[in-house]
Amino acid sequence: MSDDLGAHLDALNAPRPPRMWRHRTLELLADPAARDEVLRRVRWYATKEPVLVGGRPFSDPSLRAEQGARGRVWAAALAGDPGVIPFWTSSCAGPPG
């Protein structure tokens, strides 16, 4: 991942990225290698086994603390890869009911 893309994704700390951030993300994702790396990382988030803290679900500090995780998930959504976002949301869904 380029230093520019990494720094850009790491800088996002708002729940919803501003328009300029989204525009710059799409510019940086024009490089297929950068796009693939972001999508691979988001797939990893969706498939990794959680490290439970105190036995509590959704308490995996590796996802909350990883620098740029929020930016990478947003970048994957902006990339429009239909294989990533449904995969991500279905893996985060709780039991049916």
SEDO-934020 format. One record per atom (N, C-alpha, C): residue in three letters; x, y, z. Coordinates in steps of 0.1 Angstrom, whole numbers. Each point is the difference from the previous one (the first is absolute). Layout:
BEGIN
{r ALA, {X, Y, Z}};
...
//
This chain:
BEGIN
{r MET, {9, -12, 0}};
{r MET, {-9, 12, 0}};
{r MET, {9, 12, 0}};
{r SER, {-4, 10, -8}};
{r SER, {8, 12, 0}};
{r SER, {-1, 8, 13}};
{r ASP, {11, 7, 2}};
{r ASP, {0, 8, 13}};
{r ASP, {-12, 10, 0}};
{r ASP, {-3, 6, -12}};
{r ASP, {-11, 9, -1}};
{r ASP, {-13, -6, 4}};
{r LEU, {-3, -12, -6}};
{r LEU, {-12, -7, 3}};
{r LEU, {-1, -4, 15}};
{r GLY, {11, -6, 5}};
{r GLY, {0, -4, 14}};
{r GLY, {-3, 12, 9}};
{r ALA, {7, 11, -2}};
{r ALA, {-2, 12, 8}};
{r ALA, {-14, 5, -1}};
{r HIS, {-5, 0, -12}};
{r HIS, {-14, 5, -3}};
{r HIS, {-10, -9, 8}};
{r LEU, {1, -13, -1}};
{r LEU, {-9, -9, 7}};
{r LEU, {1, 1, 15}};
{r ASP, {12, 1, 5}};
{r ASP, {3, 1, 14}};
{r ASP, {-6, 13, 6}};
{r ALA, {-1, 10, -8}};
{r ALA, {-5, 13, 5}};
{r ALA, {-15, 1, 3}};
{r LEU, {-7, -9, -6}};
{r LEU, {-15, 1, 2}};
{r LEU, {-3, -4, 14}};
{r ASN, {-7, 9, 7}};
{r ASN, {-4, -3, 14}};
{r ASN, {-15, 3, 3}};
{r ALA, {-7, 5, -11}};
{r ALA, {-14, 3, 1}};
{r ALA, {-8, -13, -3}};
{r PRO, {-12, -1, 5}};
{r PRO, {-9, -11, -4}};
{r PRO, {-3, 0, -14}};
{r ARG, {-2, 11, -6}};
{r ARG, {-3, 1, -15}};
{r ARG, {10, 10, -6}};
{r PRO, {7, -5, -10}};
{r PRO, {11, 9, -6}};
{r PRO, {-6, 11, -8}};
{r PRO, {7, 12, 1}};
{r PRO, {-4, 11, -8}};
{r PRO, {1, -2, -15}};
{r ARG, {-7, 8, -8}};
{r ARG, {0, -2, -14}};
{r ARG, {15, 1, -6}};
{r MET, {8, 9, 5}};
{r MET, {13, 2, -6}};
{r MET, {9, -13, 3}};
{r TRP, {-2, -6, 12}};
{r TRP, {7, -12, 4}};
{r TRP, {-4, -11, -10}};
{r ARG, {-14, -2, -3}};
{r ARG, {-4, -10, -9}};
{r ARG, {5, 2, -14}};
{r HIS, {1, 13, -4}};
{r HIS, {5, 3, -14}};
{r HIS, {15, -4, -1}};
{r ARG, {7, 4, 10}};
{r ARG, {15, -4, 0}};
{r ARG, {2, -15, 1}};
{r THR, {-9, -7, 8}};
{r THR, {1, -14, 1}};
{r THR, {-1, -7, -14}};
{r LEU, {-10, 5, -8}};
{r LEU, {-3, -6, -13}};
{r LEU, {12, 3, -9}};
{r GLU, {6, 12, 1}};
{r GLU, {12, 3, -8}};
{r GLU, {11, -10, 3}};
{r LEU, {3, -3, 13}};
{r LEU, {10, -9, 5}};
{r LEU, {-3, -14, -4}};
{r LEU, {-12, -4, 0}};
{r LEU, {-4, -14, -4}};
{r LEU, {0, -2, -15}};
{r ALA, {3, 10, -8}};
{r ALA, {1, -2, -14}};
{r ALA, {12, -10, -3}};
{r ASP, {9, -1, 8}};
{r ASP, {11, -10, -1}};
{r ASP, {-5, -13, 4}};
{r PRO, {-1, -10, -10}};
{r PRO, {-5, -13, 3}};
{r PRO, {7, -7, 12}};
{r ALA, {13, 2, 1}};
{r ALA, {7, -7, 11}};
{r ALA, {-5, 6, 14}};
{r ALA, {-2, 13, 1}};
{r ALA, {-5, 6, 12}};
{r ALA, {-14, -5, 3}};
{r ARG, {-8, 0, -10}};
{r ARG, {-14, -5, 2}};
{r ARG, {0, -15, 5}};
{r ASP, {8, -8, -6}};
{r ASP, {0, -14, 4}};
{r ASP, {5, -2, 14}};
{r GLU, {10, 8, 4}};
{r GLU, {5, -1, 14}};
{r GLU, {-10, 4, 10}};
{r VAL, {-7, 11, -3}};
{r VAL, {-11, 4, 9}};
{r VAL, {-11, -11, 1}};
{r LEU, {-4, -5, -11}};
{r LEU, {-10, -10, 0}};
{r LEU, {4, -13, 8}};
{r ARG, {13, -4, -2}};
{r ARG, {5, -11, 7}};
{r ARG, {0, 2, 15}};
{r ARG, {3, 12, 4}};
{r ARG, {0, 3, 15}};
{r ARG, {-14, -1, 5}};
{r VAL, {-9, 6, -7}};
{r VAL, {-14, 0, 5}};
{r VAL, {-6, -14, 1}};
{r ARG, {4, -9, -10}};
{r ARG, {-4, -14, 1}};
{r ARG, {6, -6, 12}};
{r TRP, {12, 3, 3}};
{r TRP, {7, -5, 12}};
{r TRP, {-8, 4, 13}};
{r TYR, {-4, 13, 0}};
{r TYR, {-8, 4, 12}};
{r TYR, {-13, -9, 1}};
{r ALA, {-6, -3, -11}};
{r ALA, {-13, -7, 0}};
{r ALA, {2, -15, 4}};
{r THR, {12, -5, -2}};
{r THR, {2, -15, 2}};
{r THR, {8, -4, 12}};
{r LYS, {7, 10, 6}};
{r LYS, {9, -4, 11}};
{r LYS, {-8, -4, 12}};
{r GLU, {6, -9, 7}};
{r GLU, {-6, -4, 13}};
{r GLU, {2, 11, 10}};
{r PRO, {-10, 4, 7}};
{r PRO, {1, 10, 10}};
{r PRO, {8, -4, 12}};
{r VAL, {8, 9, 6}};
{r VAL, {7, -2, 12}};
{r VAL, {-9, 6, 11}};
{r LEU, {-7, -8, 7}};
{r LEU, {-10, 5, 10}};
{r LEU, {7, 5, 12}};
{r VAL, {-4, 11, 5}};
{r VAL, {5, 6, 12}};
{r VAL, {-10, -2, 11}};
{r GLY, {4, -8, 10}};
{r GLY, {-10, -3, 11}};
{r GLY, {-12, -8, -5}};
{r GLY, {2, -7, -11}};
{r GLY, {-11, -9, -5}};
{r GLY, {-11, 7, -7}};
{r ARG, {1, 13, -2}};
{r ARG, {-11, 8, -5}};
{r ARG, {1, 1, -16}};
{r PRO, {-11, -3, -6}};
{r PRO, {0, 1, -15}};
{r PRO, {2, 15, -4}};
{r PHE, {5, 2, -12}};
{r PHE, {2, 13, -6}};
{r PHE, {10, 9, 8}};
{r SER, {9, -7, 7}};
{r SER, {9, 8, 9}};
{r SER, {14, -2, -6}};
{r ASP, {2, -4, -12}};
{r ASP, {13, -2, -6}};
{r ASP, {8, 13, -1}};
{r PRO, {10, 2, 8}};
{r PRO, {7, 12, -1}};
{r PRO, {8, 2, -13}};
{r SER, {3, -11, -6}};
{r SER, {8, 1, -13}};
{r SER, {-7, 8, -11}};
{r LEU, {-14, -2, 0}};
{r LEU, {-7, 8, -10}};
{r LEU, {-3, 14, 5}};
{r ARG, {-2, 2, 12}};
{r ARG, {-3, 14, 5}};
{r ARG, {13, 8, 0}};
{r ALA, {11, -6, 3}};
{r ALA, {13, 8, 1}};
{r ALA, {8, 0, -13}};
{r GLU, {-3, -8, -9}};
{r GLU, {8, 1, -12}};
{r GLU, {-1, 13, -7}};
{r GLN, {12, 6, -2}};
{r GLN, {0, 13, -7}};
{r GLN, {-5, -1, -14}};
{r GLY, {-10, 8, -4}};
{r GLY, {-5, 0, -13}};
{r GLY, {-11, -10, -3}};
{r ALA, {-5, -8, 10}};
{r ALA, {-10, -10, -3}};
{r ALA, {-13, 7, -5}};
{r ARG, {-4, 11, 6}};
{r ARG, {-12, 7, -5}};
{r ARG, {2, 4, -14}};
{r GLY, {11, 6, -3}};
{r GLY, {3, 5, -13}};
{r GLY, {0, -11, -11}};
{r ARG, {5, -12, 4}};
{r ARG, {1, -11, -9}};
{r ARG, {-14, -5, -3}};
{r VAL, {-8, -1, 10}};
{r VAL, {-14, -5, -3}};
{r VAL, {-8, 10, -8}};
{r TRP, {2, 13, 2}};
{r TRP, {-7, 10, -8}};
{r TRP, {6, -1, -15}};
{r ALA, {13, -1, -1}};
{r ALA, {6, -1, -13}};
{r ALA, {-5, -12, -8}};
{r ALA, {-2, -11, 7}};
{r ALA, {-6, -12, -7}};
{r ALA, {-14, 2, -4}};
{r ALA, {-8, 7, 8}};
{r ALA, {-13, 4, -4}};
{r ALA, {0, 9, -12}};
{r LEU, {9, 10, 0}};
{r LEU, {0, 9, -12}};
{r LEU, {5, -7, -12}};
{r ALA, {9, -10, 1}};
{r ALA, {5, -8, -11}};
{r ALA, {-12, -7, -7}};
{r GLY, {-11, -2, 7}};
{r GLY, {-11, -7, -6}};
{r GLY, {1, -14, -3}};
{r ASP, {9, -7, 7}};
{r ASP, {2, -14, -2}};
{r ASP, {-11, -8, 6}};
{r PRO, {-9, -6, -8}};
{r PRO, {-12, -7, 6}};
{r PRO, {4, -12, 8}};
{r GLY, {12, -5, -2}};
{r GLY, {4, -11, 8}};
{r GLY, {5, 3, 14}};
{r VAL, {3, 13, 3}};
{r VAL, {5, 3, 13}};
{r VAL, {-11, 5, 10}};
{r ILE, {-8, 9, -4}};
{r ILE, {-9, 6, 9}};
{r ILE, {-11, -10, 5}};
{r PRO, {-6, -7, -9}};
{r PRO, {-10, -11, 5}};
{r PRO, {8, -10, 9}};
{r PHE, {12, -3, -3}};
{r PHE, {8, -10, 7}};
{r PHE, {3, 6, 14}};
{r TRP, {3, 13, 1}};
{r TRP, {3, 6, 12}};
{r TRP, {-13, 1, 9}};
{r THR, {-11, 4, -6}};
{r THR, {-12, 2, 8}};
{r THR, {-6, -13, 5}};
{r SER, {1, -11, -9}};
{r SER, {-5, -13, 4}};
{r SER, {8, -6, 11}};
{r SER, {13, 3, 0}};
{r SER, {9, -6, 11}};
{r SER, {-2, 7, 13}};
{r CYS, {-5, 12, 0}};
{r CYS, {-2, 8, 12}};
{r CYS, {-14, -2, 5}};
{r ALA, {-9, -6, -7}};
{r ALA, {-14, -2, 4}};
{r ALA, {0, -10, 12}};
{r GLY, {-9, 3, 9}};
{r GLY, {-2, -10, 11}};
{r GLY, {-8, -11, -5}};
{r PRO, {-4, -9, 10}};
{r PRO, {-8, -12, -4}};
{r PRO, {-14, 5, -4}};
{r PRO, {-6, -7, -9}};
{r PRO, {-14, 3, -4}};
{r PRO, {-9, 0, 11}};
{r GLY, {-10, 8, -1}};
{r GLY, {-10, -1, 11}};
{r GLY, {-6, 12, 3}};
//
